[in-house]
């Protein structure tokens, strides 16, 4: 898990939930909980990436070597009043569903929602399928059994001081 030493502001809120996800979600599975991602352009395609240090980034899309991964992508415009920001953050998940009978998408939604609700983030909406990643990816290849992609859009308030 990549974390920021002494995060402040929005990064502190994101990292708190990132660490909670890593400790409580998808137990026993190969899961990577990433923090804040940035949309970078690679060969004319927008790709979510996390900063790993020394000027390097790592792409955070579905990975055949993982059962699940998640990352946070804040809106680029954050309203401020005095020194308090009110951000909308997309919390993205790519999961490999373990099933033979049906796709347990609602169980995954429930487990993630329960973790978010125990944090300062307040869920606004759930977005599934292609629409969940339309800002950067054609979801067809990551949304067919056993793969599933979705995001929760959530609101969080933070201070920079």
N, C-alpha and C positions, 0 to 999 in steps of 0.2 A: 504494500500500500504506500503510495506516494503522499506525504503530508508536508505541510508548511510549518517550519518552526515559528512559534509565536504569531499565529495569524490574527489579523484584526478585521473589523468591519464585516462585509459580506463573506470574505474568506473564512472568518472564524465560524460563522453560522453554517456554512457549507461543510467545513471540515468536521464540525461536531456531528452532523448527520452522517457524513461519509464514514467516520469511524464507527458510529453506531451500526450502520448497515453492515460493515465488515465483520463486526462482532456477533451480529444476531441474525442476519438473513442468510438463507441458502446454506445452513449448517451441513457439513459433510460433503459439500460440493466444491468444485474448483471455481471460486468466485473472486473477482477483482472489483473492489470498490474504489473508484477514482473520484477525485474532487472536481474542481472547476475545470471545464474544458473551454477551448477557444476555437472558433470556426476559422480555419485557415484555408487558403486556396492552394490546391496542388493540381497541376495540369488542368486548369480551368474548372476543377471540381471542388466544392466546399466540403471540408472534412473536419469533424471534431477531433481535436488533439489536446492532450494534457502536456504541460511543460514538465520535463524531467530533469532540467538543469543543464548548465554549460551550453545554452543556446539551442538545445535539442528538444524536440517534441515527439510524442508517441500517439499514433492514431488510436482512437477508442471506438472501434466498431466491432460488430460480432466477430468472435474469434473461435475457430474450431477447437482450440486448445483449452477453452474455458466453458464451464456449464452456465455461467452468468457473468455479466459485467454491468456496471452502472457508472454514470457520470452526471455532472450538473452543468447546465448551460444557461447562465443568466441572460435576460433580455439586455440588449445593448443600451437601452435608454432606461435610466432609473431616476424617478422623481425624488427630490429632496425637499424637506421642509426643515429649516434651521440646520442642524447637523445630523438629521435622521433620514436614512434612505429607506425606500419601500420598493423592494425588487420583486419582479416575477422571475422565477427560476424554473426551467424545464429540468425535471429529474428523469433521466433516460435509463431504460433497462433493455438489455438483450439477454434472453434466457433460452436455454435448451430445455424444453419441457420433457420431463421423465414420465412417460405414460405409454400404455398400450391400448387403453379403452377410449379415452377422450382427452381433449386438450384442457388441462386444468388452469385456464387463464384466470378465472375468478379467484381461485385459491392464491395465485401469485399476486394479483391485485390486492387482495385482503391482507396478505402478509406485509407487503410493502406499505400499504396505507396505514396499518397499525403502527409501524415504525415512524412514519412521517408525523402522524398525529401525536406522538409523544415528544415532538420537537417544537421549536418556535415556528416552523413552517406551517402554513395553512393551505390545504389543497383547494384549488379553484376548479380544476377539471382533470379528467382522465382522457388521454388521447391514445387510440390504438391503431395498429396497422400502418399502412403507408403514410397516413396523415401525421403519425407520431414522429416521423423522421424526414418529412418532406422538405425541411429547410436545408438538408444536406445529403439525402440519399434516396435512391429508388429502393423501397423496402421489399420488393418482391423476393429477393434472394435471402432475406433474413426474417421472413414472416410466414414460412411454410414449415410444417412439422418436420423436425422437432423444434425449430426455432420460432421465437416470438419476440416482437419488439413493441414497446409501449413507453409512454411517459406520463408522469403526473406534472401538471403545472401548479406551482405553489407560490404563495406570497410570503415574504419574510421582511421584517423590519430590522434595521441594524444601525449602529452609530459608528462614526469614524474616529471618535475621540475616546 
